[in-house]
Amino acid sequence: MPTESGSCSSARQAKQKRKSHSLSIRRTNSSEQERTGLPREMLEGQDSKLPSSVRSTLLELFGQIEREFENLYIENLELRREIDTLNERLAGEGQAIDGAELSKGQLKTKASHSTSQLSQKLKTTYKASTSKIVSSFKTTTSRAVCQLVKEYIGHRDGIWDVSVARTQPVVLGTASADHTALLWSIETGKCLVKYAGHVGSVNSIKFHPSEQLALTASGDQTAHIWRYVVQLPTPQPVADTSQQISGEDEIECSDKDEPDIDGDVSSDCPTVRMPLTSLKSHQGVVIAADWLVGGKQAVTASWDRTANLYDVETSELVHSLTGHDQELTHCCTHPTQRLVVTSSRDTTFRLWDFRDPSIHSVNVFQGHTDTVTSAVFTVGDNVVSGSDDRTVKVWDLKNMRSPIATIRTDSAINRINVCVGQKIIALPHDNRQVRLFDMSGVRLARLPRSSRQGHRRMVCCSAWSEDHPICNLFTCGFDRQAIGWNINIPALLQEK
């Protein structure tokens, strides 16, 4: 039976030590507390204008940094010893191969390759550890200004889209792969209306700018316009969730950790089964739809590579917008002008101008290297686009050659949304994170996510509701729930 060599045993022990050191920067022990006690007492004795609670937090964070860099220093020494051990073993193996002497060039190349691999491993370990330090600062900050207020649970499959009504009463709408769209009371989380008119996945939902009408797009190759009537229930006191998360709870969750649903919550609410209008000109999945300003026309985007502009009153096709080389992924309309942007898997998005009734022009924006998952308008002449290439780009419509800002992330971007008044971009990610950035590309916060709250699977979409007193940001994902968040925007911008 083969036995394990001394060098392999030492390498395994070093690996186990590195793993134990990288588990968490929050781990402490009595000896560390004793070691950091003296500096803390000395600092506390010094004059400072900072509140004692703030000073205590800073001391704790700097202590964590010191411990983490100490761990990195130890890991560095272990990796260097491991490199030396491997080099000695390579030198020993280089004495004879098949009875022939190994040339110095071959030995040098082989040792250099192993050293390079371990050096890269050291860099990766250092990056991962230091990123934990940065994350610990940002998480503490985010938790103070981003609070989970309400969870909306009732769908039987993943939720593709979330939207907020623009008229009174203000309700939340969700579109799901379970073939339904649900309307919710934002304050109570109660399902108010269920739309069951589609026979395919409901991929998007948008509310009419002035009437109680909803526009839904579906995998059944149609878009439906349907009317809803809701009566909001009496709001209940909202529980304070600000203290529900501690630093130790910021852990990764399994995809299997989904909210428990005992029954179909939507079965108790009124159901609408027939649309007022059905838009039927596409030959493929309708992935998104939106109202043009004024609400008299609607635009749809489809996997058949076209976008269609319809007259809402007559259901007639006004324009078929062709030009994309692959399936469309999203469409969005300007809040005050007759402008439309469509995004596609062909790595581009297009701007369609309908301000002149006799002619419509199109401009193509190129800059992404993968599917453009969404493109949305902001105030003025800016468009923000997100992509599977893990970037978000801010564009000036007057200068389409290159973006004015680029945000680089660590995961693919899904349907983004911009808080128009404050110019804050919400980025939902494939990796279950939701991050907030400003228009210049500065990261503001990350929404808290732990084993007890936040999304447990891919976050598909986000939507801002700037005027709502309780929730001003909503997210939805493949964990079959939508979440309402309260973002303290003044505090967020002040920290920037």
C-alpha positions in Angstrom: 0.0 0.0 0.0 1.5 3.4 -1.0 2.4 5.7 1.9 2.1 9.4 2.1 5.4 11.3 1.7 6.4 13.9 4.3 6.1 16.8 1.9 2.5 15.8 0.9 1.6 15.5 4.6 3.0 18.9 5.3 1.2 20.4 2.3 -2.1 18.9 3.5 -1.6 20.3 7.0 -0.8 23.7 5.5 -4.0 23.6 3.4 -6.1 22.7 6.5 -4.6 25.6 8.4 -5.3 28.0 5.6 -8.9 26.8 5.4 -9.4 27.3 9.1 -7.9 30.8 9.0 -10.2 31.9 6.2 -13.5 30.8 7.7 -14.4 34.2 9.2 -12.8 37.5 10.2 -15.3 37.8 13.0 -13.9 34.9 15.0 -12.1 35.9 18.2 -10.6 34.2 21.3 -9.6 35.2 24.8 -5.9 35.6 24.0 -6.7 38.1 21.2 -9.0 40.1 23.5 -6.2 40.2 26.1 -3.7 41.3 23.4 -5.9 44.1 22.1 -7.1 45.2 25.5 -4.1 47.5 26.2 -4.4 49.6 23.0 -8.2 49.9 23.5 -7.7 51.3 27.1 -5.0 53.7 25.9 -7.2 55.0 23.0 -10.2 55.3 25.2 -8.2 57.5 27.5 -7.4 60.0 24.7 -9.5 63.0 24.0 -11.8 62.5 21.0 -14.9 64.2 19.7 -16.3 60.9 18.4 -19.2 59.3 20.3 -18.2 56.3 22.5 -20.3 53.9 20.4 -18.6 55.0 17.2 -15.2 54.7 18.8 -16.0 51.2 20.1 -17.1 50.1 16.6 -14.0 51.5 15.0 -11.8 49.8 17.6 -13.5 46.5 16.9 -13.2 46.8 13.2 -9.5 47.7 13.3 -9.0 44.8 15.6 -10.5 42.5 13.0 -8.2 44.0 10.4 -5.2 43.4 12.5 -6.2 39.8 13.2 -6.9 39.2 9.5 -3.6 40.5 8.3 -1.9 38.4 11.0 -3.6 35.4 9.5 -2.5 36.4 6.0 1.1 36.8 7.3 1.0 33.2 8.8 -0.5 31.9 5.5 2.2 33.6 3.6 5.0 31.9 5.6 3.3 28.5 5.2 3.0 28.9 1.5 6.6 29.9 1.2 7.6 26.8 3.2 5.4 24.8 0.9 7.2 26.3 -2.2 10.6 25.4 -0.7 9.5 21.9 0.0 8.2 21.3 -3.5 11.3 22.8 -5.0 13.5 20.4 -3.0 11.3 17.5 -4.1 11.5 18.6 -7.7 15.3 18.8 -7.3 15.3 15.3 -5.9 13.1 14.0 -8.8 15.3 15.7 -11.3 18.4 13.5 -10.6 17.2 10.8 -12.9 14.3 10.2 -15.3 14.3 6.9 -17.1 17.9 6.6 -16.1 18.8 9.8 -17.8 20.0 13.0 -16.2 17.4 15.9 -16.2 18.8 19.0 -17.8 19.1 22.2 -15.7 16.7 23.9 -18.2 14.0 21.3 -17.7 14.4 21.4 -13.9 14.2 25.2 -13.9 11.1 25.2 -16.1 9.3 22.7 -14.0 10.2 24.4 -10.7 9.3 27.8 -12.1 5.9 26.4 -13.2 5.1 25.1 -9.7 6.3 28.2 -8.0 4.1 30.3 -10.3 1.1 28.2 -9.5 1.6 28.6 -5.8 2.3 32.3 -6.1 -1.0 32.7 -7.9 -2.6 30.7 -5.1 -1.1 33.1 -2.6 -2.5 36.1 -4.5 -5.9 34.5 -4.7 -5.9 33.8 -1.0 -4.8 37.4 -0.2 -7.5 38.9 -2.5 -10.3 36.7 -1.0 -9.2 37.6 2.6 -8.9 41.3 2.0 -12.3 41.3 0.2 -13.8 40.0 3.4 -12.5 43.0 5.2 -14.0 45.4 2.7 -17.3 43.5 2.8 -17.4 43.7 6.6 -17.2 47.5 6.5 -19.8 47.7 3.7 -22.2 45.3 5.3 -22.2 47.2 8.6 -22.9 50.4 6.7 -25.6 48.9 4.4 -27.5 47.3 7.3 -28.0 50.8 8.9 -29.6 52.3 5.8 -31.2 49.3 4.0 -33.8 47.4 6.0 -36.1 44.6 4.9 -39.7 45.6 5.6 -42.0 43.0 4.0 -41.9 39.7 2.2 -44.5 38.9 -0.4 -44.9 35.1 -0.6 -47.6 33.3 -2.6 -46.3 32.4 -6.1 -45.7 28.7 -6.9 -42.6 29.4 -9.2 -39.9 31.9 -9.7 -40.8 35.6 -10.1 -39.5 37.3 -13.2 -40.7 40.9 -12.7 -41.9 43.3 -10.1 -43.6 46.7 -10.6 -45.3 49.4 -8.6 -48.6 51.1 -9.6 -48.3 54.7 -10.6 -51.9 55.6 -9.5 -53.9 55.3 -6.3 -54.2 52.9 -4.6 -50.5 52.1 -4.9 -50.1 48.3 -5.1 -47.2 46.0 -6.0 -47.4 43.7 -9.0 -45.4 40.5 -9.6 -45.1 38.3 -12.7 -44.2 34.7 -12.3 -43.3 31.5 -14.2 -46.3 29.9 -12.5 -48.5 31.5 -15.3 -50.0 34.2 -13.0 -49.5 37.8 -12.0 -50.4 38.9 -8.5 -51.2 42.3 -7.0 -50.2 42.9 -3.4 -50.9 45.3 -0.6 -47.5 46.8 0.1 -48.2 47.5 3.7 -49.7 44.1 4.8 -48.2 41.7 2.2 -51.7 40.4 1.4 -52.5 39.2 -2.1 -55.3 41.4 -3.5 -55.8 40.2 -7.1 -54.7 37.2 -9.1 -54.5 37.4 -12.9 -54.8 33.9 -14.5 -55.4 34.8 -18.2 -52.1 33.5 -19.6 -51.3 30.0 -20.5 -47.5 30.5 -20.3 -45.0 32.1 -18.0 -45.8 35.7 -17.2 -42.5 37.5 -17.9 -43.2 41.1 -17.1 -45.9 43.4 -15.6 -46.3 47.2 -16.0 -49.0 49.5 -14.7 -50.9 52.1 -16.8 -49.7 55.7 -16.0 -53.2 56.9 -15.1 -55.8 54.1 -15.0 -56.2 50.8 -13.0 -54.9 48.7 -15.9 -52.0 46.2 -16.0 -50.0 45.1 -19.0 -48.4 41.6 -18.8 -46.2 39.8 -21.3 -46.1 36.0 -21.5 -44.4 33.0 -22.9 -47.7 32.2 -24.7 -46.6 34.7 -27.4 -49.1 37.3 -26.3 -49.4 40.4 -24.1 -52.5 41.1 -22.2 -54.1 44.3 -20.9 -56.5 43.7 -18.0 -58.3 45.8 -15.5 -58.1 45.4 -11.7 -60.1 46.8 -8.8 -58.6 46.6 -5.4 -59.5 47.6 -1.9 -56.5 48.0 0.4 -56.7 46.3 3.8 -56.0 48.2 7.0 -52.3 48.4 7.5 -50.7 46.6 10.4 -47.7 47.9 12.4 -44.5 47.0 10.7 -42.0 45.0 12.8 -38.6 46.5 13.3 -36.2 44.3 11.4 -33.1 46.4 11.9 -31.8 44.3 14.8 -32.6 40.9 13.2 -29.2 40.5 11.5 -25.9 40.2 13.4 -22.6 40.2 11.7 -22.3 36.4 12.2 -25.5 35.8 10.2 -24.0 37.1 6.9 -23.5 33.7 5.4 -24.1 32.0 2.1 -27.3 30.1 1.8 -28.1 27.0 -0.2 -30.4 27.2 -3.2 -32.6 24.8 -1.4 -33.3 27.2 1.4 -36.5 28.7 0.0 -39.4 30.1 1.9 -41.9 27.5 3.2 -45.3 27.8 1.6 -48.0 25.8 3.2 -50.6 26.6 0.6 -51.4 28.8 -2.4 -51.8 32.2 -0.8 -53.2 33.6 -4.0 -56.2 31.2 -4.0 -58.0 33.3 -1.4 -58.0 36.6 -3.5 -60.2 37.6 -6.4 -59.1 36.2 -9.8 -59.3 37.9 -13.2 -59.3 35.4 -16.0 -60.0 37.4 -19.1 -58.1 40.4 -20.5 -59.6 43.5 -21.9 -57.2 43.3 -24.8 -54.9 40.7 -26.2 -51.9 41.7 -28.3 -51.1 38.8 -30.7 -48.6 39.6 -33.4 -45.5 37.8 -32.2 -44.2 34.4 -33.3 -42.2 33.8 -30.1 -42.1 34.3 -26.4 -43.0 37.9 -25.4 -40.4 38.7 -22.8 -41.3 42.2 -21.8 -43.9 45.0 -22.4 -44.3 48.6 -21.4 -46.7 51.6 -21.9 -45.6 54.6 -23.9 -46.1 58.0 -22.3 -49.8 58.8 -22.1 -50.8 55.1 -22.1 -52.4 55.1 -25.5 -49.8 52.8 -27.0 -47.8 49.8 -25.8 -44.6 48.2 -26.9 -43.6 44.5 -26.6 -40.3 42.7 -27.0 -40.1 39.1 -28.1 -37.8 36.2 -28.7 -38.8 36.4 -32.4 -36.2 39.2 -32.6 -38.7 42.0 -33.0 -40.4 44.6 -30.9 -44.0 45.7 -31.7 -45.8 49.0 -31.1 -49.6 48.6 -30.6 -52.5 50.9 -30.4 -54.1 50.0 -27.1 -57.7 51.0 -28.0 -57.9 49.0 -31.2 -55.2 46.3 -30.5 -53.8 47.1 -34.0 -50.1 46.8 -34.8 -48.6 50.2 -35.5 -44.9 49.4 -36.1 -42.9 46.3 -36.1 -39.4 47.2 -35.0 -36.8 44.9 -36.6 -33.0 45.0 -36.7 -31.8 42.9 -33.7 -29.8 39.8 -34.7 -30.9 37.7 -31.8 -33.7 37.4 -29.2 -34.8 40.5 -27.4 -34.5 40.5 -23.6 -36.2 43.7 -22.5 -37.9 46.9 -23.5 -38.4 50.2 -21.7 -40.1 53.5 -22.5 -39.1 57.1 -21.6 -41.3 58.6 -18.8 -42.0 61.9 -20.6 -41.1 61.4 -24.3 -42.0 58.9 -27.1 -38.8 57.0 -26.9 -38.2 53.2 -26.5 -35.1 51.2 -25.8 -34.9 47.5 -26.6 -32.1 45.2 -25.5 -31.0 41.9 -27.0 -28.8 38.9 -26.8 -26.9 40.3 -29.8 -24.9 42.4 -27.2 -26.6 45.7 -28.3 -29.5 47.8 -27.3 -31.4 50.1 -29.6 -33.1 53.5 -29.2 -36.3 54.0 -31.2 -37.6 57.6 -31.6 -41.4 58.0 -32.2 -41.5 61.7 -31.4 -42.2 62.5 -35.1 -45.4 60.6 -36.1 -44.3 60.4 -39.8 -40.9 58.8 -39.2 -39.2 56.8 -36.5 -35.4 56.6 -36.2 -33.2 54.0 -34.6 -29.8 54.2 -33.0 -27.7 51.2 -32.0 -25.5 51.2 -28.8 -22.6 48.9 -28.9 -20.2 48.4 -25.9 -21.2 45.2 -24.1 -19.6 41.8 -24.9 -22.5 39.6 -23.8 -26.3 39.6 -23.7 -27.7 43.0 -22.7 -30.3 42.0 -20.1 -32.0 45.4 -19.7 -31.7 49.1 -20.7 -33.7 51.8 -18.9 -34.1 55.5 -19.1 -33.2 58.0 -16.4 -33.9 61.7 -16.0 -32.6 63.7 -18.9 -30.7 62.2 -21.7 -29.2 59.1 -20.1 -29.7 55.4 -20.5 -28.4 52.7 -18.2 -27.7 49.2 -19.6 -26.9 46.0 -17.8 -25.4 42.8 -19.2 -24.4 39.2 -18.7 -20.8 40.5 -19.2 -21.0 41.7 -15.5 -21.0 45.4 -16.4 -23.4 48.2 -16.2 -22.9 51.2 -18.5 -24.3 54.7 -18.3 -24.8 56.4 -21.7 -25.5 59.9 -22.9 -28.0 59.9 -25.7 -26.2 62.8 -27.3 -22.9 60.8 -27.5 -23.5 57.2 -28.3 -19.9 56.2 -29.1 -18.9 55.3 -25.6 -20.4 55.2 -22.1 -19.8 58.0 -19.7 -19.5 55.5 -16.8 -18.9 51.8 -16.4 -19.6 49.7 -13.3 -17.8 46.3 -13.1 -19.3 43.6 -10.9 -18.6 40.0 -10.0 -21.8 38.5 -11.4 -24.2 38.8 -14.4 -26.7 41.7 -14.2 -30.5 41.1 -14.5 -33.3 43.7 -14.9 -32.0 46.9 -13.4 -34.0 49.9 -12.2 -33.1 53.5 -11.5 -34.4 55.7 -8.7 -35.1 58.7 -11.0 -35.2 61.4 -8.4 -32.0 60.4 -6.6 -30.2 58.8 -9.5 -29.5 55.5 -7.7 -29.2 52.3 -9.7 -30.4 49.0 -8.2 -28.5 46.0 -9.6 -30.0 42.5 -9.1 -27.4 39.7 -9.7 -27.3 36.1 -10.6 -25.4 35.5 -7.4 -28.4 36.6 -5.2 -26.9 39.9 -4.3 -28.6 43.3 -4.9 -26.2 46.3 -5.0 -26.8 50.1 -5.2 -24.7 52.5 -7.2 -24.9 56.1 -8.2 -24.8 57.3 -11.8 -21.0 57.9 -11.7 -20.3 54.3 -10.8 -19.7 54.7 -7.0 -21.0 51.8 -5.0 -23.4 53.0 -2.2 -24.5 49.8 -0.5 -25.4 46.1 -0.7 -28.8 44.9 0.5 -28.4 42.6 3.5 -28.7 38.9 2.9 -28.4 36.2 5.5 -29.8 32.8 6.4 -32.9 34.5 7.8 -33.7 37.2 5.3 -33.0 38.3 1.8 -33.1 36.3 -1.5 -32.0 32.7 -1.5 -31.8 32.3 -5.3 -31.1 34.5 -8.3 -32.5 38.0 -8.1 -34.3 38.7 -11.3 -35.6 42.3 -11.1 -35.8 45.4 -9.0 -38.3 48.4 -8.9 -38.2 51.7 -7.1 -41.2 53.4 -5.6 -39.8 56.8 -4.6 -42.9 58.2 -2.9 -44.0 55.2 -0.8 -43.5 56.0 3.0 -42.7 52.4 4.0 -41.0 50.6 1.0 -39.1 52.4 -1.7 -37.4 49.5 -3.3 -38.7 46.0 -4.3 -36.8 43.0 -5.5 -37.9 39.6 -6.7 -36.2 36.3 -7.6 -36.3 32.6 -8.3 -36.9 31.9 -4.6 -40.6 32.6 -5.4 -40.8 35.8 -3.2 -40.7 39.5 -3.6 -39.2 41.7 -0.9 -39.9 45.3 0.1 -37.0 47.3 1.4 -36.7 50.7 3.1 -33.7 52.5 1.8 -32.6 55.6 3.9 -31.6 57.5 0.8 -30.4 60.7 2.6 -28.1 58.6 4.9 -26.9 56.6 1.9 -25.9 59.6 0.0 -24.3 61.2 3.0 -22.1 58.2 3.5 -21.0 58.5 -0.1 
